[in-house]
Amino acid sequence: MRTGRRDDLRDLHDGDGPLLLPDAWDLGSVIAFVDAGFRAVATTSFGVGAAGGQPDGA
């Protein structure tokens, strides 16, 4: 039984080509990546912190 987003991400991993995950740092970058056609977007604590002027882990 499919459970939703987890299975959608697994399907992307199991696709014919490589799964490219751009690294978003704020909402604007997420929107830009989705508008560019990416079906999944990653993030990191460093990128989010840096966008807010904070050190990683703050």
Secondary structure, DSSP 4 states (H G I P E B T S, - for coil): ---SHHHHHHHHHTSSS-----EE-SHHHHHHHHHTT-S--EE-HHHHHHHTT--TT-
